[in-house]
Amino acid sequence: MKKAVIFDMDGVLIDSESVYRKQLIDYLNDKGAVFTDSDLNAIAGGTSKHYDALFHRLLGDTMGEKEVFAEMNQRYGRFQDWKSVMFPHLKELIEYLKEKGYRMIVASSSRMFEIEEIVKAIELDSYFEFYLSGEMFHESKPNPAIYIEAAKRLGLDASECVVIEDSTYGIEAAVRAHMSVIARRDDRFGYDQSEADYLIDDYREVKALLEVME
């Protein structure tokens, strides 16, 4: 029986990748960097290491994720309206899960301050027991450590946990942690979602899937 649902954040709670992608393209173009869609797809859903590797290659050794995003925030302003990019029917699903007694947490590669800020902004912070950030681990997704730790803190077996993900890295991490995986279908960023157990287009589909998994 499934007892917990673990949510990724970017691309699962909010459509953040499209926000980041537009600003990043503008920034790299302004810098005169030569890049391809494949370069950007390779970092979608990735960690600081993925971003650092790309930015060092395109912009030089002194430009890593922190430096680039600091410049982007200064230049374009830090995006704040997270509620406007929250996925439809997400809150309806979360309220249903709470009513049915499922435990819920967020496990994201993003930094902890970003997770806390965004989940609060979309007014879902009261539903989650705790958050796990990729910065808490030596290796983040696709390493399964974040999901293994999630089960440990919940006091549950991996088989009792369902993960909702979107990116190649995230799906791989959840599969390697031996958890059931529901992927929110997204074909915009070159994700390989083939390892997920289920693909959904709408969060209203999750209720029926959970019944099947019981």
Salt bridges, closest charged atoms under 4 A:
ASP8 OD1 - LYS141 NZ 3.02
ASP15 OD1 - ARG188 NH2 2.75
ASP26 OD2 - LYS22 NZ 3.42
ASP30 OD2 - ARG75 NH1 3.45
ASP39 OD1 - ARG57 NH2 2.78
GLU65 OE1 - ARG111 NH2 3.04
GLU71 OE1 - LYS31 NZ 3.21
GLU92 OE1 - HIS89 ND1 3.41
GLU92 OE2 - LYS207 NZ 3.60
GLU117 OE1 - ARG78 NH1 2.91
GLU123 OE1 - LYS83 NZ 2.84
GLU129 OE2 - ARG103 NE 2.67
GLU149 OE2 - ARG153 NE 2.88
GLU160 OE2 - LYS3 NZ 3.11
GLU165 OE2 - LYS141 NZ 2.72
GLU172 OE2 - ARG176 NH1 3.71
ASP186 OD2 - ARG184 NH2 2.74
ASP186 OD2 - ARG188 NH2 2.72
ASP201 OD1 - ARG185 NE 2.80
ASP202 OD2 - HIS89 NE2 3.97
ASP202 OD2 - ARG204 NH2 2.79
